[in-house]
Amino acid sequence: MLLGSIGSKCNEHGFIEDTNHDAFQQNRKNAVDLLVVVDNSCSMVEEQDNLASNFQSLIGTFQAADVDWRIAVVTTDTESDKFKGTLIGGDDEIILRTDQGQIDAVEYDRDWVFTPGTSLQLRPDHFGATTNDAIQEWCDSPGTFGNGDHGSPGVWNPDCTGTATDPGTGTDEGPVAPHPGDLVITEIMAWSSGLDSKCEWFEMTNTTPNTLDASNLEINDRGRNDVFLPANTTIAPFQAFVVGRSTDRSVNCDTPVDVAFEHGMTLNQDIRWIDQNTPDNEELFSEMVAQGTTGTGVEMGLEGARLVFEEPYYSANNQGFIRGDHRAAYDTPDDDGDEANLSILFVSDEDDQSPYPSDAYVRYFTDLKGDVAYRNRSFVNLSAVIGKDPPPAPDLPSCESVAGVAAFGSRYLEVVNQTQGLAESICTEDFAPIVSELGLTLSGLSGDFELSDYPQIDTLEVQLYEPDKVTAYGDPLVNGVDYTYVLDGNKLHFDADQLPPSQYWIAASYKVDTSPDVVDTDGGTP
């Protein structure tokens, strides 16, 4: 917003060279609670991966703007008990496959409580491909290793009291290919005492007297994890084998890791939302958003978002996510007394099929923030990455590319338009510009400032001042102003990582360009 412009002008007594001084004040930054609603139906593999891969563009924009942010994820599936009304966190799978098929799998959810720095271990009397998938067969590991974490990576598990157990004996006739029950997942460190990107791991144990040939064994989940053990990998009889994120014990919580995967092998933990203080927040978001493709084909993004704030889901799993919930039953801010804007981002390649009219959902989400949200729409913002353009003909998709195919998201567009949100195409191959633009919009800060007149470029000077010190146009009080002048729109443009801070002043001084090829008689571009 241009707050002032002073300068000298041409008059009837002669010409005085025009000089302008424009002053702008940056907007106040927002605090933002962002709920990402991800379509987890069967056609969303590429789109989930695209969003997860470009998450840092959003966080980078938030960080540059010094935004107090919080992000959670829910899916469009309102039928499955696993997903319905529940913020994603604490669910994951570890699946082992050979070229002959699956040989073991463990699927855990938030009921499998992980304590930071303590692994869950399988009871030794339940080492088997069909006996290791129930929570009652697992316990906190009684062992210790490394720098004092609890677990027994790389050794045959003791029982849950810490008593050593005997793996047995036999004649080694290997190496042989593993079959179901031969190689079993026996220990999981999903929530490490350090950075999960370095310290998380899981253990699988050879339960046979034969050396197992684990060459090219595939390890994946139902999300975006998918790695292969190296060729010529063998696991000795009754040997525990540790798969982790780093083999460097100086950074991996002193864990004896046999094979490490920096990327493509992550373990989710029970964190319902992340913020700027969450360690490894980028990795956690990637795990949250990659929810696989097992969700119902009846995508209800608006209803999925609404159920997050409804009972019994809100009290059981989600309470505390939004700061400043103004419903009567929850009319208390969080412990810090904070208030934050609510933003919801829908990512889907199908249109919404929720049961209520779109404007009913807009009213519902607006009510969460109270009367002020009706007076100031910035308090509630709904955006969407969808098929945004009407199809060229009936029964044709809105868009299609190597990134996917999408139907026209007309209902999502309705709520976006009602809340002045952003709508972008899900068929875009690179989501980075989309999420960067979203981050800038949600931050509340502006990157563009329109000048009052067209400048002579070589005379344009821009300075930045702290909020309470724009008393005169002297030396800049903040150095390092990095901007671009854009002729189209006659504006100063700041990239996301160079935004003027909240409520700072931007001062521009310049000689006015009055040449005919720049300014016409109406004061605009010709």
C-alpha positions in Angstrom: 0.0 0.0 0.0 1.4 3.4 -1.0 1.2 5.6 2.1 2.8 8.8 0.8 4.3 10.4 -2.2 5.9 13.8 -2.4 7.8 15.4 -5.3 8.2 18.5 -7.5 6.1 19.0 -10.6 6.0 21.0 -13.8 4.2 24.4 -13.5 3.2 27.4 -15.7 6.3 29.3 -14.7 8.8 26.8 -15.9 10.0 23.3 -15.6 11.3 21.8 -12.3 12.8 18.4 -12.6 10.3 15.9 -11.1 11.6 13.9 -8.1 9.3 11.5 -6.2 9.6 10.0 -2.8 7.2 7.0 -2.3 6.7 5.4 1.1 5.2 2.0 1.7 4.7 0.0 4.9 4.8 -3.8 4.8 1.8 -5.6 6.1 1.7 -7.3 9.5 2.8 -10.9 9.2 0.3 -13.6 9.9 0.4 -16.6 12.2 -1.0 -19.5 10.2 -2.6 -22.9 10.9 -2.6 -24.8 7.6 -4.6 -28.0 7.2 -3.6 -29.9 4.0 -6.4 -32.2 2.7 -4.8 -34.8 0.5 -6.7 -37.1 -1.9 -5.6 -40.6 -1.1 -7.5 -42.4 -3.8 -6.0 -44.7 -6.4 -4.9 -42.1 -8.9 -2.8 -39.8 -6.6 0.7 -41.3 -6.5 2.4 -38.7 -8.7 0.6 -35.8 -7.1 1.4 -36.8 -3.5 5.0 -37.2 -4.4 5.0 -33.9 -6.1 3.6 -32.1 -3.1 5.9 -33.9 -0.7 9.0 -33.2 -2.8 8.3 -29.4 -2.9 7.3 -28.9 0.7 10.6 -27.0 1.4 9.4 -24.3 -1.0 6.5 -23.5 1.3 8.5 -23.7 4.4 11.3 -21.6 2.8 8.7 -18.9 2.1 7.4 -19.0 5.7 10.9 -18.9 7.1 11.8 -15.9 4.9 8.7 -14.1 6.1 9.3 -15.1 9.8 5.8 -16.6 9.9 4.6 -18.5 12.9 3.2 -21.6 11.1 1.7 -24.9 12.0 0.8 -27.6 9.5 -1.4 -30.8 9.7 -2.6 -33.3 7.2 -5.9 -35.1 6.7 -7.3 -37.2 3.7 -10.4 -37.0 1.6 -11.4 -40.5 2.9 -14.4 -40.1 5.2 -15.3 -43.8 5.2 -12.3 -45.6 6.6 -11.8 -45.5 10.4 -8.1 -45.1 9.8 -8.5 -41.8 8.1 -11.9 -40.4 8.9 -11.7 -37.1 10.8 -8.1 -37.9 12.0 -5.0 -35.8 11.6 -2.4 -38.0 10.0 0.5 -39.1 12.3 1.8 -42.3 13.8 0.7 -44.7 11.0 3.2 -46.5 8.8 4.2 -49.8 7.3 7.4 -51.7 6.6 7.1 -54.3 3.8 9.8 -56.7 2.7 9.6 -58.2 -0.8 11.7 -60.4 -3.0 11.0 -61.1 -6.7 8.9 -64.0 -5.5 6.6 -61.7 -3.5 6.1 -60.4 0.0 8.0 -62.2 2.8 7.1 -60.0 5.8 5.3 -56.8 6.8 4.5 -54.8 9.9 1.8 -52.2 9.9 1.6 -49.9 13.0 -0.6 -47.0 14.0 -0.7 -44.4 16.8 -1.8 -47.1 19.3 1.8 -48.4 19.0 3.2 -45.8 21.3 6.8 -44.9 20.5 8.8 -43.2 23.2 11.6 -41.0 21.8 14.9 -42.9 22.1 13.2 -46.2 22.7 12.6 -48.9 20.1 9.7 -51.3 20.1 10.9 -54.9 19.8 9.1 -58.2 18.9 9.0 -60.8 21.6 11.4 -63.6 20.6 8.8 -66.3 20.9 6.8 -64.6 18.1 9.4 -64.4 15.4 7.3 -65.2 12.4 5.7 -63.6 9.4 2.2 -64.0 10.7 2.8 -63.4 14.4 4.6 -60.1 14.4 1.8 -57.8 13.3 -0.2 -57.4 16.5 0.7 -54.7 19.1 0.4 -57.1 22.0 3.4 -59.0 20.7 5.7 -56.0 20.9 7.2 -54.1 23.9 9.6 -51.3 24.7 13.0 -52.7 24.3 14.8 -53.3 27.7 18.2 -53.1 26.2 20.5 -50.1 25.9 23.0 -49.1 23.2 25.0 -46.2 21.9 24.6 -43.1 23.9 22.0 -44.5 26.2 19.1 -45.1 23.9 17.0 -48.1 24.6 17.1 -51.0 22.1 19.1 -53.9 20.9 20.0 -53.2 17.3 22.0 -55.9 15.6 21.6 -58.6 18.2 19.0 -61.4 18.8 16.3 -59.8 20.9 16.1 -60.6 24.6 12.6 -61.1 26.1 10.7 -58.1 27.3 12.2 -58.4 30.8 15.8 -58.2 29.4 16.6 -61.9 29.8 18.7 -63.2 26.9 17.1 -65.8 24.7 18.6 -68.7 22.6 18.2 -68.4 18.8 18.9 -72.1 18.2 21.4 -74.0 16.1 21.5 -75.8 12.8 23.5 -76.6 9.7 24.1 -73.7 7.3 23.0 -74.8 3.8 23.0 -71.2 2.4 23.1 -68.8 0.9 19.4 -69.4 0.1 16.6 -67.1 -0.9 14.4 -66.0 2.0 10.8 -67.2 2.2 8.0 -65.9 4.5 9.0 -66.4 8.1 12.7 -66.7 7.3 13.4 -63.0 7.5 11.3 -61.2 10.1 11.0 -57.5 11.1 11.9 -57.7 14.8 12.6 -54.1 16.1 11.6 -50.6 15.1 13.1 -47.2 16.2 10.5 -44.8 14.6 11.1 -41.9 17.1 14.8 -41.5 17.8 16.4 -39.4 20.5 18.2 -37.4 17.7 17.3 -36.4 14.2 15.1 -39.1 12.6 16.8 -38.3 9.2 20.0 -39.7 10.8 19.0 -41.9 13.7 15.8 -43.9 12.9 16.2 -47.6 12.0 14.5 -51.0 12.0 15.9 -54.5 12.4 15.1 -57.7 10.6 16.3 -61.0 11.8 17.2 -64.2 10.0 15.3 -66.9 12.0 16.9 -69.8 10.2 20.2 -71.7 10.5 20.9 -70.9 6.8 22.7 -67.8 5.4 20.0 -65.8 3.5 20.7 -64.1 0.2 19.0 -60.7 0.6 20.4 -59.3 -2.6 18.0 -56.6 -4.0 15.4 -57.2 -1.3 12.8 -54.5 -1.7 11.7 -52.4 1.4 8.7 -50.2 0.9 5.4 -49.0 2.4 2.1 -47.9 0.9 3.4 -44.3 0.5 6.5 -43.0 -1.2 9.1 -45.3 0.4 10.9 -47.8 -1.9 14.5 -48.9 -1.6 16.5 -52.1 -2.4 19.3 -53.7 -0.5 22.5 -53.8 -2.5 23.5 -56.8 -4.6 25.4 -59.6 -2.7 23.8 -58.7 0.6 23.7 -61.8 2.9 22.4 -62.2 6.4 24.1 -64.9 8.6 22.2 -67.6 10.4 20.2 -66.2 13.4 21.7 -62.8 12.7 19.9 -59.4 13.2 20.4 -57.0 10.3 19.9 -53.2 10.8 18.5 -50.9 8.1 19.0 -47.2 9.0 19.5 -43.7 7.7 23.2 -43.3 8.2 26.2 -45.6 8.9 28.1 -42.8 10.6 27.8 -43.5 14.3 29.0 -40.0 15.1 25.6 -38.7 13.8 23.2 -41.7 13.9 22.8 -41.9 17.7 25.7 -44.4 17.7 23.6 -47.1 16.1 25.3 -50.1 14.4 23.7 -49.8 11.0 24.4 -52.5 8.3 22.8 -50.6 5.4 21.7 -47.0 5.3 19.3 -45.1 3.0 19.4 -41.4 3.3 16.3 -41.1 1.1 13.4 -43.5 0.4 13.2 -45.1 3.8 11.4 -43.1 6.5 9.4 -44.2 9.6 6.4 -42.1 10.7 5.9 -41.2 14.3 2.9 -39.9 16.3 3.2 -36.2 15.6 -0.1 -34.8 14.6 1.2 -31.4 13.4 4.5 -29.8 12.7 5.8 -26.3 13.1 9.0 -24.3 12.6 10.4 -25.8 15.8 9.8 -29.5 14.9 13.0 -31.3 14.1 13.1 -32.7 10.6 9.8 -31.1 9.8 10.3 -31.4 6.0 10.8 -35.2 6.3 7.8 -35.6 8.6 5.6 -33.7 6.2 6.7 -35.9 3.3 5.7 -38.9 5.4 2.4 -37.4 6.4 1.3 -36.4 2.9 2.3 -39.6 1.2 -0.8 -41.5 2.4 -0.9 -44.0 -0.5 -3.8 -44.8 -2.7 -6.0 -47.1 -0.6 -8.6 -44.4 0.2 -12.1 -44.5 -1.0 -12.8 -43.4 -4.6 -15.6 -41.1 -3.3 -13.4 -38.0 -2.4 -14.9 -35.7 0.2 -12.3 -33.1 0.8 -14.6 -30.5 2.4 -16.3 -33.0 4.6 -12.9 -34.5 5.5 -11.7 -31.1 6.7 -14.9 -30.5 8.6 -14.7 -33.8 10.5 -11.3 -32.8 11.9 -13.1 -30.3 14.1 -16.1 -32.5 15.0 -16.6 -34.9 17.8 -15.4 -37.5 18.6 -12.4 -36.8 16.4 -11.6 -33.4 17.7 -11.2 -34.2 21.3 -9.7 -37.7 20.7 -7.0 -36.7 18.1 -7.0 -33.1 16.9 -7.7 -30.7 19.7 -5.1 -27.9 20.0 -4.2 -27.8 16.3 -5.9 -24.5 15.5 -5.0 -21.6 17.8 -8.0 -19.7 18.9 -11.0 -22.0 18.4 -14.1 -19.8 18.9 -16.8 -22.4 19.1 -18.6 -22.2 22.4 -17.3 -25.6 23.7 -13.7 -24.7 22.8 -13.6 -20.9 23.4 -10.1 -20.8 24.8 -6.9 -20.1 22.9 -3.9 -22.3 23.3 -1.6 -22.0 26.3 0.2 -19.0 24.9 -3.1 -17.2 24.2 -2.2 -17.1 20.5 -4.6 -16.5 17.6 -3.8 -17.7 14.1 -5.4 -17.5 10.7 -6.9 -20.8 9.5 -6.0 -21.9 6.0 -7.1 -25.1 4.3 -5.4 -26.5 1.2 -7.2 -29.2 -0.9 -5.1 -31.3 -3.2 -7.2 -33.6 -5.4 -7.5 -34.8 -9.0 -11.3 -35.2 -8.6 -14.1 -32.8 -7.7 -15.4 -32.7 -4.1 -18.4 -35.0 -3.4 -19.2 -33.9 0.2 -22.8 -34.0 1.3 -23.4 -30.3 2.0 -23.5 -27.1 -0.2 -20.1 -25.4 -0.6 -21.2 -22.2 1.1 -22.2 -24.2 4.2 -18.6 -25.4 4.5 -17.4 -21.8 4.1 -19.7 -20.7 7.0 -18.6 -23.7 9.1 -14.8 -22.9 8.8 -15.4 -19.2 9.2 -17.3 -19.8 12.5 -14.3 -21.6 13.9 -12.5 -18.2 14.0 -15.5 -16.1 15.2 -17.2 -13.0 14.1 -13.9 -11.3 13.1 -13.5 -13.8 10.3 -16.7 -12.5 8.6 -15.3 -8.9 8.8 -11.8 -9.8 7.7 -11.6 -12.7 5.2 -7.9 -13.1 5.7 -8.7 -15.0 9.0 -10.0 -18.0 6.9 -8.6 -18.9 3.6 -9.4 -22.0 1.4 -7.1 -22.8 -1.5 -6.9 -25.8 -3.9 -4.5 -27.6 -6.2 -7.0 -29.2 -8.5 -8.3 -29.4 -12.1 -8.9 -25.6 -12.2 -10.1 -25.1 -15.8 -13.4 -26.2 -17.3 -12.9 -29.2 -19.7 -13.0 -28.5 -23.4 -15.9 -30.9 -23.8 -18.2 -32.9 -21.5 -16.7 -36.1 -20.1 -13.2 -34.8 -20.8 -10.6 -34.1 -18.0 -9.9 -30.6 -16.9 -6.2 -31.2 -17.6 -3.7 -33.9 -18.2 0.1 -34.1 -18.2 2.9 -36.5 -17.1 2.0 -35.3 -13.6 -1.5 -36.7 -13.8 -5.0 -36.3 -15.1 -7.6 -34.3 -13.2 -11.4 -33.7 -13.4 -12.7 -30.2 -13.1 -12.9 -29.2 -9.4 -15.9 -26.9 -9.6 -16.9 -27.2 -5.9 -13.4 -26.5 -4.7 -13.3 -23.5 -6.9 -16.5 -22.2 -5.3 -15.0 -22.2 -1.8 -11.7 -20.8 -3.1 -13.5 -17.9 -4.7 -15.7 -17.2 -1.6 -12.6 -16.9 0.6 -10.3 -15.2 -1.9 -8.0 -18.2 -1.8 -5.6 -19.5 -4.5 -6.4 -22.1 -7.2 -3.7 -23.8 -9.1 -3.6 -26.7 -11.6 -2.7 -30.1 -10.2 -1.4 -31.1 -13.6 1.6 -28.8 -13.2 4.7 -30.9 -13.2 6.6 -28.7 -10.6 4.6 -27.7 -7.5 7.4 -25.5 -6.1 6.0 -22.2 -7.6 2.5 -23.2 -6.4 3.5 -23.8 -2.8 5.8 -20.7 -2.8 2.9 -18.5 -3.9 0.7 -20.1 -1.3 3.3 -19.5 1.4 3.6 -15.8 0.4 -0.2 -15.4 0.4 -0.6 -17.0 3.8 2.2 -15.0 5.3 0.2 -11.9 4.9 3.3 -10.1 3.6 3.5 -8.4 0.2 6.2 -8.8 -2.4 5.0 -6.1 -4.8 4.8 -2.3 -4.2 3.4 -0.1 -7.0 5.2 3.3 -7.5 3.2 6.5 -8.0 5.0 7.4 -11.2 7.3 5.8 -13.7 10.9 6.2 -12.6 14.1 6.9 -14.5 15.6 3.6 -13.7 19.2 4.9 -13.2 17.9 7.3 -10.5 15.7 4.8 -8.6 16.9 4.2 -5.0 15.2 1.9 -2.5 15.8 1.9 1.2 14.4 -0.1 4.1 13.6 1.3 7.5 12.6 -0.2 10.8 8.9 0.3 11.7 9.4 3.2 14.1 12.2 5.0 12.4 11.0 6.3 9.1 11.4 10.0 10.2 13.4 11.2 7.2 14.8 10.0 3.9 18.4 9.6 5.1 20.7 6.6 5.1 19.0 3.2 5.1 18.6 1.8 8.6 18.6 -1.8 7.2 21.2 -2.8 4.6 21.0 -5.3 1.8 17.7 -4.4 0.1 17.4 -6.8 -2.9 14.5 -6.0 -5.3 13.6 -6.0 -9.0 11.8 -3.2 -10.8 9.0 -4.5 -13.0 7.8 -2.2 -15.8 4.6 -4.2 -16.2 2.7 -2.8 -13.2 5.4 -0.2 -12.4 6.3 -1.9 -9.2 9.1 -2.9 -6.9 9.2 -6.7 -6.6 10.8 -8.7 -3.8 11.4 -12.4 -4.1 10.1 -14.6 -1.3 13.5 -14.8 0.4 14.0 -11.1 0.3 10.6 -9.8 1.6 10.7 -6.7 3.7 9.9 -7.8 7.3 6.6 -7.3 8.9 5.6 -3.6 9.3 9.0 -2.3 8.0 8.9 0.7 5.7 10.1 0.7 2.1 11.2 4.1 0.7 11.7 4.7 -3.0 13.1 7.9 -4.4 13.5 8.6 -8.1 13.3 11.1 -10.9 10.1 10.8 -12.8 10.4 9.6 -16.4 8.2 11.9 -18.5 9.3 10.7 -21.9 6.3 10.1 -24.3 7.2 6.5 -24.9 6.7 5.8 -21.1 3.9 7.9 -19.9 0.8 9.0 -22.0 -1.5 11.9 -21.3 -3.6 9.8 -18.8 -0.5 9.0 -16.7 -0.4 5.3 -17.8 1.7 3.2 -20.1 0.9 3.7 -23.8 
